[in-house]
Amino acid sequence: MKEIVYMDAAASWLKPQSVIESQVGFLTKNYANAGRGICARAGMVDKLIADSRRTVAEFINADVDKIVFTSGATDSLNRVVNILSSQPWYAEMSTFAVSDLDHHSARLPWENLLHEGKIRKEFVCELDEDFNIKIDSVPKVDFLIITAMSNVLGYKQNVKEIINAARLKNPNVITVVDASQYIVHEKIDVKDWDCDFLCFSGHKIGSDTGIGVLYIKDADKYYPDKFGGGMINKVITGEKSQWILYSSPEKFEAGTLPLTQIIGLQKAVENLSNWDGGHDLINYMYDELSKISKIKILTNRDACMLSFVIEDMHVLDFGALVGTYNICLRVGNMCATWIHKKLNIDGSIRISVGPWNTMDDAKYVVDVIKKLVK
Ligand SMILES: Cc1ncc(COP(=O)(O)O)c(C=O)c1O
């Protein structure tokens, strides 16, 4: 039997050697806190963090002061809601729109506001027969949440057009892009999209867990949602303390940052540009699995992942069975309940590849599936 064949890149990437080495180097040779010390070590760590931030900013064509480090996409997406709902003008806002492509972490924070009575109404953008957000269905809302690439269907939404359509209806709409899957496969230009917020996790592009990115277009405009060390320039003590905040990104980064992970993130971003996307593997598996009559493929041939269901076999049973052949892929609802409901299924099976996968892996996976699904 083959050693583990890991085809669950869309859940989390395996770590490139350059990421591991940068983190080990930092932990063993250069460690100190950032943004606090004046010794040589601390200055060097500040520089490493600044270098990583610059690399991330260039990666999505953002200004560097608009890149905020968080602990992951979920954290970023929740913080967007916390930041927005704590602004003094928020009380005048009342509607948001989502779509059935959303991951739980993009949609539930907003629906939670609904439960708490802190927002009045939710709209759901319609999808066309190819599961693209229908441009003419984009409603007039205060906030629009866009999943740039579904983690089940794996193809690009036309984010720029969706944002334009929303702005035609309401020039002041605030747009939030969940780029967690898109970022792995496609170039992002936040200035071209002109989105207000954009979120992704580092671990899905090869960095460690515990690091995410939150891009904030009008970072100067927003009051922070968290308070603590490293974000305040001066505290004026008194009966009721006053303070002067640093500007962005520091004002959004209270507390010690995940330094090791930030340093690894820079290498992950640099490494990602060397990858071809693994389309030949996905295409091969798509073509082979299409020949099995009991398999219903949910994705397009060109999609960045391959999702399917099997007639008469529960996805969890399938996951356990392929597991006995040392194959790791994802089964279940992928934290994307709505798209499964739309497809009229409870869950699906997802194959997603990374640069470590070979055609030999793809052939092995196909052979095992052919053996299991007759
Ligand atoms: C589209 C999408 N959004 C958000 C997330 C949440 O990412 P994390 O769990 O890293 O916070 C995921 C993770 O699977 C995802 O695929």
The ligand as an SDF file (V2000), in Angstrom:
LIG
                    3D

 16 16  0  0  0  0  0  0  0  0999 V2000
  -14.2170   29.3300    1.9410 C   0  0  0  0  0  0  0  0  0  0  0  0
  -13.7280   29.2200    3.3570 C   0  0  0  0  0  0  0  0  0  0  0  0
  -13.9200   30.2420    4.1990 N   0  0  0  0  0  0  0  0  0  0  0  0
  -13.5050   30.2210    5.4660 C   0  0  0  0  0  0  0  0  0  0  0  0
  -12.8280   29.1180    5.9660 C   0  0  0  0  0  0  0  0  0  0  0  0
  -12.3830   29.1330    7.3920 C   0  0  0  0  0  0  0  0  0  0  0  0
  -10.9970   29.0150    7.4710 O   0  0  0  0  0  0  0  0  0  0  0  0
  -10.2620   28.7650    8.8760 P   0  0  0  0  0  0  0  0  0  0  0  0
  -10.8640   27.5270    9.4410 O   0  0  0  0  0  0  0  0  0  0  0  0
   -8.8370   28.6170    8.5070 O   0  0  0  0  0  0  0  0  0  0  0  0
  -10.5320   29.9580    9.7320 O   0  0  0  0  0  0  0  0  0  0  0  0
  -12.6100   28.0130    5.1310 C   0  0  0  0  0  0  0  0  0  0  0  0
  -11.9750   26.7970    5.6520 C   0  0  0  0  0  0  0  0  0  0  0  0
  -12.2120   25.7050    5.1980 O   0  0  0  0  0  0  0  0  0  0  0  0
  -13.0570   28.0770    3.7870 C   0  0  0  0  0  0  0  0  0  0  0  0
  -12.8580   27.0640    2.9420 O   0  0  0  0  0  0  0  0  0  0  0  0
  1  2  1  0
  2  3  1  0
  2 15  2  0
  3  4  2  0
  4  5  1  0
  5  6  1  0
  5 12  2  0
  6  7  1  0
  7  8  1  0
  8  9  2  0
  8 10  1  0
  8 11  1  0
 12 13  1  0
 12 15  1  0
 13 14  2  0
 15 16  1  0
M  END
$$$$
